[in-house]
Amino acid sequence: MLEILISGGWLMVPILICSVLSLAISLERAISLQRKNVTPKDLMPSIWLWINSDQMSDERKREIAEQSALGAIIIAGLNSASLSRARMQEAIQESASTVVHELERNLTALGTIAAISPLLGLLGTVIGMIKVFSAIMLEGTGNTAVLAGGISEALITTAAGMFVAIPTMIFHRYFHRKVDSLVLEMEQEAVTLVDTMHGEPHV
């Protein structure tokens, strides 16, 4: 493996860095975007229970807001429930924009890695082929070792770039889809909260 990396030339270094970053971001997002961390199943039943039993203290509200993304949105709505329906919706939207931004954290970087990895591989291909043609110009086609080295460098960097880009693109699309699903679920819970607090009970 080390010989392959070395034979790929200096461009294998940024490709290797991209692979490490891609893996780190994917693992971090996989943990952060778990449903139990974003929209816990038992959160809303507990909130309604505390509201109906008049046990929703300020301290409990802070704990709920800090524990999950859905909790932060719901508490923003509850804090403005005494205001008009439009103001409550506005407070929820303001909180949701912050929450969604946090859910999408590092996804842009993941997409960038997926885009630049094959370009780095292509650049390695171009450099390798330049070496091949330079060797042909200087020494003719007799020095097969030099020719093979240039072609090998070209092929290895291309393969490495694609090897990093393909799974990175898959994870990027998967996490974007998961964020969309979680946002839709939180939106439904927020709508239920607003309707219930303003006389259209869903619970």
C-alpha contacts under 8 A as a table, 3 or more apart, distances in Angstrom:
res1	aa1	res2	aa2	distance
1	M	4	I	5.14
1	M	5	L	6.37
2	L	5	L	5.09
2	L	6	I	6.18
3	E	6	I	5.11
3	E	7	S	6.00
4	I	7	S	5.10
4	I	8	G	6.18
4	I	156	I	7.39
5	L	8	G	5.22
5	L	9	G	7.15
5	L	12	M	6.23
6	I	9	G	5.69
6	I	10	W	7.69
6	I	12	M	7.73
7	S	149	G	7.50
7	S	152	S	7.16
7	S	153	E	5.88
7	S	156	I	7.74
8	G	11	L	7.06
8	G	12	M	5.85
8	G	124	G	7.83
8	G	152	S	7.12
8	G	153	E	4.40
8	G	154	A	7.26
8	G	156	I	5.39
8	G	157	T	5.60
9	G	12	M	5.91
9	G	124	G	7.78
9	G	153	E	6.28
9	G	157	T	7.89
10	W	13	V	5.73
10	W	14	P	8.00
11	L	14	P	5.81
11	L	15	I	6.54
11	L	120	L	6.93
11	L	121	G	7.66
11	L	124	G	6.19
11	L	157	T	7.11
12	M	15	I	4.99
12	M	16	L	5.87
12	M	157	T	6.40
12	M	160	A	7.66
13	V	16	L	5.09
13	V	17	I	6.22
14	P	17	I	4.89
14	P	18	C	6.10
14	P	120	L	7.83
15	I	18	C	5.03
15	I	19	S	6.31
15	I	117	S	6.20
15	I	120	L	6.84
15	I	121	G	7.67
15	I	160	A	7.09
15	I	161	G	6.29
15	I	164	V	7.54
16	L	19	S	5.06
16	L	20	V	6.38
17	I	20	V	5.18
17	I	21	L	6.20
18	C	21	L	5.13
18	C	22	S	5.97
18	C	113	I	6.12
18	C	117	S	6.98
18	C	164	V	7.37
19	S	22	S	5.07
19	S	23	L	6.19
19	S	164	V	5.61
20	V	23	L	5.22
20	V	24	A	6.16
21	L	24	A	5.09
21	L	25	I	6.03
22	S	25	I	5.30
22	S	26	S	6.01
22	S	110	L	6.15
22	S	113	I	6.93
22	S	164	V	7.98
22	S	168	T	6.25
23	L	26	S	5.16
23	L	27	L	6.15
24	A	27	L	5.30
24	A	28	E	6.16
25	I	28	E	5.08
25	I	29	R	6.05
25	I	106	N	6.71
25	I	110	L	7.01
26	S	29	R	5.23
26	S	30	A	5.96
26	S	110	L	7.92
26	S	171	F	6.76
27	L	30	A	5.06
27	L	31	I	6.35
28	E	31	I	5.38
28	E	32	S	6.14
29	R	32	S	4.94
29	R	33	L	5.70
29	R	175	F	7.49
30	A	33	L	5.53
30	A	34	Q	6.47
30	A	175	F	7.89
31	I	34	Q	5.63
32	S	37	N	6.58
32	S	38	V	7.74
32	S	103	L	7.90
33	L	37	N	6.64
33	L	38	V	6.41
33	L	103	L	7.11
33	L	178	K	7.66
33	L	179	V	7.51
34	Q	37	N	5.39
34	Q	38	V	6.49
35	R	38	V	5.12
35	R	39	T	5.39
35	R	40	P	6.37
35	R	182	L	7.63
36	K	39	T	5.74
36	K	40	P	4.47
36	K	41	K	7.12
37	N	40	P	6.34
37	N	67	Q	7.60
37	N	68	S	5.70
37	N	69	A	7.63
38	V	68	S	5.05
38	V	69	A	5.02
38	V	70	L	6.05
38	V	182	L	7.48
39	T	43	L	7.52
39	T	68	S	6.69
39	T	69	A	6.79
39	T	70	L	5.36
39	T	71	G	7.77
39	T	182	L	7.31
39	T	185	E	7.88
39	T	186	M	7.18
40	P	43	L	5.44
40	P	68	S	7.56
40	P	70	L	7.88
41	K	44	M	7.16
42	D	45	P	5.70
42	D	46	S	6.21
43	L	46	S	5.27
43	L	47	I	6.16
43	L	71	G	7.49
44	M	47	I	4.94
44	M	48	W	6.17
45	P	48	W	5.26
45	P	49	L	6.15
46	S	49	L	5.03
46	S	50	W	6.20
47	I	50	W	5.17
47	I	51	I	6.12
47	I	56	M	7.74
48	W	51	I	5.04
48	W	52	N	6.03
49	L	52	N	5.27
49	L	53	S	6.09
50	W	53	S	5.17
50	W	54	D	5.83
50	W	55	Q	4.72
50	W	56	M	5.27
51	I	54	D	5.02
51	I	55	Q	6.11
51	I	56	M	5.61
52	N	55	Q	7.76
56	M	60	R	6.18
56	M	61	K	6.72
57	S	60	R	5.17
57	S	61	K	6.26
58	D	61	K	4.98
58	D	62	R	6.32
59	E	62	R	5.18
59	E	63	E	6.39
60	R	63	E	5.06
60	R	64	I	6.19
61	K	64	I	5.14
61	K	65	A	6.15
61	K	75	I	6.27
62	R	65	A	5.16
62	R	66	E	6.22
63	E	66	E	5.26
63	E	67	Q	6.19
64	I	67	Q	5.31
64	I	68	S	6.93
64	I	71	G	5.14
64	I	72	A	6.83
64	I	75	I	7.34
65	A	68	S	6.32
65	A	69	A	7.26
65	A	70	L	7.81
65	A	71	G	4.62
65	A	72	A	3.85
65	A	73	I	7.43
65	A	74	I	7.80
65	A	75	I	6.11
66	E	69	A	7.83
66	E	71	G	7.24
66	E	72	A	6.62
67	Q	71	G	6.73
67	Q	72	A	7.93
68	S	71	G	5.10
68	S	72	A	6.46
69	A	72	A	5.22
69	A	73	I	6.58
69	A	99	V	5.94
70	L	73	I	5.22
70	L	74	I	6.15
70	L	186	M	5.91
71	G	74	I	5.14
71	G	75	I	6.01
72	A	75	I	5.34
72	A	76	A	6.21
72	A	95	S	7.02
72	A	99	V	7.76
73	I	76	A	5.14
73	I	77	G	6.40
73	I	92	I	5.73
73	I	95	S	5.53
73	I	96	A	5.92
73	I	99	V	7.71
73	I	186	M	7.96
73	I	190	A	7.38
74	I	77	G	5.07
74	I	78	L	6.19
74	I	92	I	7.29
74	I	190	A	6.43
74	I	193	L	7.55
75	I	78	L	4.87
75	I	79	N	6.00
76	A	79	N	5.28
76	A	80	S	6.68
76	A	91	A	6.07
76	A	92	I	5.70
76	A	95	S	6.46
77	G	80	S	5.39
77	G	81	A	5.94
77	G	88	M	5.62
77	G	89	Q	7.14
77	G	91	A	6.15
77	G	92	I	5.23
77	G	190	A	7.62
77	G	193	L	7.61
77	G	194	V	7.45
78	L	81	A	4.85
78	L	88	M	7.98
79	N	82	S	7.61
80	S	83	L	5.48
80	S	87	R	7.13
80	S	88	M	5.20
80	S	91	A	6.91
81	A	84	S	7.40
81	A	85	R	7.65
81	A	88	M	5.82
81	A	194	V	7.74
81	A	197	M	6.51
83	L	87	R	6.17
83	L	88	M	6.37
84	S	87	R	5.20
84	S	88	M	6.20
85	R	88	M	5.13
85	R	89	Q	6.21
85	R	194	V	6.98
85	R	198	H	6.69
86	A	89	Q	5.12
86	A	90	E	6.13
87	R	90	E	4.94
87	R	91	A	6.20
88	M	91	A	5.15
88	M	92	I	6.30
88	M	194	V	7.20
89	Q	92	I	5.07
89	Q	93	Q	6.13
89	Q	194	V	7.15
90	E	93	Q	5.05
90	E	94	E	6.20
91	A	94	E	5.17
91	A	95	S	6.32
92	I	95	S	5.18
92	I	96	A	5.96
92	I	190	A	7.39
93	Q	96	A	4.88
93	Q	97	S	6.13
94	E	97	S	5.38
94	E	98	T	6.79
95	S	98	T	5.37
95	S	99	V	6.28
96	A	99	V	4.90
96	A	100	V	5.94
97	S	100	V	5.26
97	S	101	H	6.15
98	T	101	H	5.17
98	T	102	E	6.36
99	V	102	E	5.13
99	V	103	L	6.27
100	V	103	L	4.92
100	V	104	E	6.19
100	V	179	V	7.85
100	V	183	V	7.20
101	H	104	E	5.23
101	H	105	R	6.28
102	E	105	R	5.09
103	L	179	V	6.56
104	E	107	L	5.56
104	E	108	T	7.77
104	E	176	H	7.47
104	E	179	V	7.06
105	R	108	T	7.40
106	N	109	A	5.08
106	N	110	L	6.28
107	L	110	L	4.89
107	L	111	G	6.21
107	L	172	H	6.42
107	L	175	F	7.63
107	L	176	H	7.55
108	T	111	G	5.08
108	T	112	T	6.16
109	A	112	T	4.97
109	A	113	I	6.23
110	L	113	I	5.18
110	L	114	A	6.33
110	L	168	T	6.68
110	L	169	M	7.70
110	L	172	H	6.05
111	G	114	A	5.04
111	G	115	A	6.26
111	G	168	T	7.45
111	G	169	M	6.62
111	G	172	H	6.00
112	T	115	A	5.04
112	T	116	I	6.12
113	I	116	I	5.31
113	I	117	S	5.81
113	I	165	A	6.97
113	I	168	T	7.21
114	A	117	S	5.77
114	A	118	P	7.53
114	A	164	V	7.25
114	A	165	A	4.40
114	A	166	I	7.06
114	A	168	T	5.35
114	A	169	M	5.29
115	A	118	P	6.65
115	A	119	L	7.17
115	A	165	A	6.93
116	I	119	L	4.96
116	I	120	L	6.12
116	I	165	A	7.91
117	S	120	L	5.17
117	S	121	G	6.36
117	S	161	G	4.70
117	S	162	M	6.82
117	S	164	V	6.40
117	S	165	A	5.49
118	P	121	G	4.85
118	P	122	L	6.05
118	P	158	T	6.73
118	P	161	G	4.38
118	P	162	M	5.27
118	P	164	V	7.89
118	P	165	A	6.21
119	L	122	L	4.88
119	L	123	L	6.07
119	L	161	G	7.27
120	L	123	L	4.99
120	L	124	G	6.25
120	L	157	T	7.51
120	L	158	T	7.75
120	L	161	G	6.35
121	G	124	G	5.03
121	G	125	T	6.29
121	G	154	A	7.94
121	G	156	I	7.99
121	G	157	T	4.50
121	G	158	T	3.97
121	G	159	A	7.00
121	G	160	A	6.58
121	G	161	G	4.52
121	G	162	M	7.26
122	L	125	T	4.87
122	L	126	V	6.27
122	L	154	A	7.94
122	L	157	T	7.23
122	L	158	T	5.59
122	L	161	G	7.77
123	L	126	V	5.07
123	L	127	I	6.20
124	G	127	I	5.09
124	G	128	G	5.99
124	G	153	E	6.94
124	G	154	A	5.48
124	G	157	T	5.35
124	G	158	T	6.75
125	T	128	G	5.09
125	T	129	M	6.15
125	T	151	I	8.00
125	T	153	E	6.96
125	T	154	A	3.69
125	T	155	L	6.33
125	T	157	T	6.48
125	T	158	T	6.15
126	V	129	M	5.19
126	V	130	I	6.13
126	V	154	A	6.81
127	I	130	I	5.03
127	I	131	K	6.32
127	I	154	A	7.02
128	G	131	K	5.15
128	G	132	V	6.36
128	G	150	G	4.54
128	G	151	I	5.90
128	G	152	S	7.61
128	G	153	E	5.40
128	G	154	A	4.48
129	M	132	V	4.87
129	M	133	F	6.23
129	M	150	G	6.13
129	M	151	I	6.38
129	M	154	A	6.43
130	I	133	F	5.26
130	I	134	S	5.99
130	I	150	G	7.93
131	K	134	S	5.03
131	K	135	A	6.05
131	K	147	L	7.87
131	K	150	G	5.58
132	V	135	A	5.18
132	V	136	I	6.26
132	V	146	V	7.15
132	V	147	L	5.18
132	V	150	G	5.14
132	V	151	I	6.75
133	F	136	I	4.94
133	F	137	M	6.12
134	S	137	M	5.06
134	S	138	L	6.22
135	A	138	L	5.14
135	A	139	E	5.66
135	A	140	G	6.82
135	A	141	T	7.91
135	A	146	V	6.75
135	A	147	L	6.85
136	I	139	E	5.38
136	I	140	G	4.24
136	I	141	T	5.40
136	I	147	L	7.66
137	M	140	G	5.77
139	E	142	G	6.88
139	E	143	N	6.74
140	G	143	N	7.10
141	T	144	T	6.75
141	T	147	L	7.72
143	N	146	V	5.81
143	N	147	L	6.64
144	T	147	L	5.00
144	T	148	A	5.88
145	A	148	A	5.14
145	A	149	G	6.08
146	V	149	G	5.09
146	V	150	G	6.35
147	L	150	G	5.33
147	L	151	I	6.26
148	A	151	I	5.14
148	A	152	S	5.85
149	G	152	S	5.05
149	G	153	E	6.13
150	G	153	E	5.17
150	G	154	A	6.26
151	I	154	A	5.04
151	I	155	L	6.23
152	S	155	L	5.22
152	S	156	I	5.97
153	E	156	I	5.28
153	E	157	T	6.21
154	A	157	T	5.72
154	A	158	T	6.41
155	L	158	T	5.24
155	L	159	A	6.18
156	I	159	A	5.19
156	I	160	A	6.03
157	T	160	A	5.01
157	T	161	G	6.01
158	T	161	G	5.23
158	T	162	M	6.33
159	A	162	M	5.24
159	A	163	F	5.97
160	A	163	F	4.91
160	A	164	V	6.32
161	G	164	V	5.35
161	G	165	A	6.08
162	M	165	A	4.93
162	M	166	I	5.92
163	F	166	I	5.95
163	F	167	P	7.28
164	V	167	P	6.28
164	V	168	T	6.30
165	A	168	T	5.12
165	A	169	M	6.00
166	I	169	M	5.30
166	I	170	I	6.39
167	P	170	I	4.96
167	P	171	F	6.19
168	T	171	F	5.20
168	T	172	H	6.03
169	M	172	H	4.95
169	M	173	R	6.22
170	I	173	R	5.39
170	I	174	Y	6.11
171	F	174	Y	4.94
171	F	175	F	6.00
172	H	175	F	5.41
172	H	176	H	6.25
173	R	176	H	5.15
173	R	177	R	6.16
174	Y	177	R	5.17
174	Y	178	K	6.19
175	F	178	K	4.91
175	F	179	V	6.10
176	H	179	V	5.14
176	H	180	D	6.30
177	R	180	D	5.12
177	R	181	S	6.30
178	K	181	S	5.04
178	K	182	L	6.18
179	V	182	L	5.11
179	V	183	V	6.03
180	D	183	V	5.14
180	D	184	L	6.19
181	S	184	L	5.21
181	S	185	E	6.34
182	L	185	E	5.09
182	L	186	M	6.23
183	V	186	M	5.10
183	V	187	E	6.04
184	L	187	E	5.01
184	L	188	Q	6.31
185	E	188	Q	5.25
185	E	189	E	6.48
186	M	189	E	5.12
186	M	190	A	6.13
187	E	190	A	5.04
187	E	191	V	6.18
188	Q	191	V	5.16
188	Q	192	T	6.26
189	E	192	T	5.09
189	E	193	L	6.24
190	A	193	L	5.00
190	A	194	V	6.26
191	V	194	V	5.18
191	V	195	D	6.14
192	T	195	D	5.23
192	T	196	T	6.04
192	T	201	P	7.71
192	T	202	H	6.06
192	T	203	V	7.93
193	L	196	T	5.20
193	L	197	M	6.09
194	V	197	M	5.25
194	V	198	H	6.16
195	D	198	H	5.25
195	D	199	G	6.22
195	D	200	E	4.66
195	D	201	P	6.02
195	D	202	H	7.09
196	T	199	G	5.53
196	T	200	E	4.98
196	T	201	P	4.09
196	T	202	H	5.98
196	T	203	V	7.16
197	M	200	E	7.35
197	M	201	P	7.48
198	H	201	P	7.99
